[in-house]
Amino acid sequence: MAQKETTNLIREDFDAGPSSYDEIIPVDSCPLPRKIQGLLPNLTVKYIQVTDMPREDLLTHFEDSYEFIDHSLQQNEKILVHCYFGISRSATIVIAYLMKKYKKSFYDAFEAVKEKRRFVGPNAGFLAQLKLYEEMGFGVDNTNVQFKMYKLQIAGDKMRKAKILPQNCADLIKSDPALATVHPEPTVYRCKKCRRIIASASNILPHMPNERQIWRHISTRKTSRELLEPLQKREQQPTEFCTKILFVEPLAWMPDITHNVEGKLNCPKCNTKLGSFSWIAGSQCPCGSKIAPAFYLVPSKVDWSNAVQNVQVTV
């Protein structure tokens, strides 16, 4: 059989024998076969289990991958970042490394990798994650609204499949602000009927009129330069947030959200309906913004208060 000519490095290439690599990052749906690791006993492996699907999460692996690659290069070791075809997942990890190491924009880092390997092409979801990584200053900022929404989207995908919130997503549900006795926030939102604290200012997920979440609505047909446009337009938008709907983080007083994909949000004290939630469909704000997943309060049902309450008694 004639040898098939290919420029892609795939898992079977390692069967030819030991290589000169000291470390390897396989980004794949399954780890390296034991046969390969047996041939290379001194090889250090950092396995990242991710399939090449737009909804897969690579962003939360960027920081650990950066540390692994940077330490390897500082020790003058040879490292291979590898996925099945060497086009999408591995390229994403390398692009993220260049962005952080050299403070390059997403576009410049992407072009630098393409100069060395012209057919790289992260899928649309990974491109969006790289753009979010740039917006956060080449790091993971847990206070960034877009990152909070990104993590909610990951949880929403799991809810779509399992119809129950997995335990590893439990950290997305924030503590009940009404029960905060240590350093309570000065700005809170209360149920208009019974005055029970419903949310703190830090629980609000603000949005601009007609805003689109930056990891969504990205077509693989767009060029690299066009992929920069949503971020640039976002920076040029006015700073006034929409107040027609109050989107919030999932909160501990919302008991139904862990085992229902959608439903009502009622005040935990007086049971007045305050809003709704939807893990999958999300919600369309009257301003034109589509937020998904969505946990929202109707502004007419709550009052804003800037009085510090050290202890809030709830029933």
CORKAMO-V853072 format. One record per residue. D_LAST is the distance of its C-alpha to the last C-alpha in Angstrom with 1 decimal. Layout:
# CORKAMO-V853072
d_last->(D_LAST & D_LAST)
This chain:
# CORKAMO-V853072
d_last->(76.5 & 76.5 & 73.9 & 71.2 & 71.0 & 67.4 & 65.9 & 62.5 & 61.7 & 60.1 & 59.1 & 62.6 & 64.3 & 63.4 & 65.6 & 68.7 & 68.1 & 66.5 & 65.8 & 65.8 & 62.1 & 60.2 & 56.7 & 55.2 & 51.9 & 51.9 & 49.3 & 49.5 & 47.8 & 49.5 & 50.8 & 54.4 & 56.5 & 57.3 & 61.0 & 60.6 & 58.6 & 61.3 & 64.0 & 62.2 & 61.0 & 60.6 & 58.6 & 55.1 & 52.7 & 49.3 & 48.1 & 45.7 & 44.7 & 44.5 & 46.2 & 47.9 & 45.3 & 43.9 & 40.3 & 40.8 & 39.3 & 42.0 & 40.4 & 38.3 & 41.6 & 43.5 & 42.8 & 43.7 & 46.8 & 47.8 & 47.8 & 49.7 & 52.3 & 52.7 & 53.2 & 55.8 & 57.8 & 57.8 & 59.4 & 62.0 & 60.9 & 61.2 & 58.0 & 57.6 & 54.5 & 55.0 & 53.6 & 55.4 & 57.3 & 56.8 & 55.8 & 52.0 & 49.8 & 52.1 & 53.1 & 49.4 & 49.0 & 52.3 & 51.5 & 48.2 & 50.2 & 52.7 & 50.1 & 48.4 & 51.7 & 53.7 & 51.0 & 52.4 & 50.9 & 49.9 & 53.1 & 55.4 & 54.2 & 54.5 & 58.0 & 58.9 & 58.0 & 59.8 & 62.9 & 63.0 & 61.9 & 62.5 & 60.7 & 57.3 & 54.5 & 50.8 & 49.0 & 47.0 & 43.7 & 45.1 & 46.8 & 43.4 & 41.9 & 44.8 & 44.3 & 40.6 & 41.9 & 44.3 & 41.6 & 39.6 & 42.8 & 43.9 & 40.8 & 37.3 & 34.9 & 31.3 & 30.2 & 32.6 & 31.0 & 33.7 & 33.3 & 29.6 & 30.6 & 33.4 & 31.2 & 28.9 & 32.1 & 33.1 & 29.8 & 30.2 & 33.7 & 32.4 & 29.8 & 32.7 & 34.6 & 32.1 & 29.3 & 26.9 & 26.0 & 28.3 & 27.1 & 29.3 & 27.3 & 24.0 & 24.4 & 24.1 & 20.4 & 19.1 & 16.2 & 12.9 & 14.1 & 10.8 & 11.0 & 14.7 & 16.0 & 19.6 & 21.5 & 18.8 & 20.6 & 21.7 & 21.5 & 18.2 & 17.3 & 14.5 & 13.5 & 16.0 & 14.2 & 10.8 & 11.9 & 9.3 & 11.7 & 13.1 & 16.3 & 18.7 & 22.3 & 23.4 & 21.5 & 23.6 & 26.7 & 29.1 & 32.1 & 35.4 & 36.7 & 38.6 & 37.8 & 38.5 & 37.0 & 40.0 & 40.1 & 40.3 & 43.2 & 45.9 & 49.0 & 51.4 & 54.2 & 53.4 & 55.5 & 54.2 & 54.7 & 52.8 & 49.9 & 49.5 & 49.2 & 45.4 & 44.7 & 47.2 & 46.0 & 42.4 & 43.7 & 45.6 & 42.6 & 41.1 & 38.2 & 36.1 & 33.1 & 32.1 & 29.1 & 29.2 & 26.6 & 24.2 & 24.5 & 22.1 & 22.0 & 20.0 & 16.6 & 14.4 & 11.6 & 14.5 & 14.8 & 17.9 & 20.1 & 21.5 & 23.1 & 23.9 & 26.4 & 24.8 & 22.1 & 19.5 & 16.7 & 13.8 & 10.8 & 7.9 & 5.8 & 8.9 & 11.1 & 13.9 & 16.6 & 17.1 & 19.9 & 21.5 & 22.8 & 26.1 & 27.5 & 31.0 & 32.0 & 29.9 & 29.8 & 32.5 & 31.6 & 33.6 & 35.4 & 37.0 & 35.2 & 34.3 & 31.5 & 31.0 & 28.7 & 26.3 & 22.6 & 22.4 & 20.5 & 22.2 & 22.9 & 22.7 & 19.1 & 18.0 & 19.2 & 20.8 & 20.1 & 22.2 & 20.6 & 19.6 & 16.2 & 16.6 & 13.1 & 10.0 & 6.9 & 3.8 & 0.0)
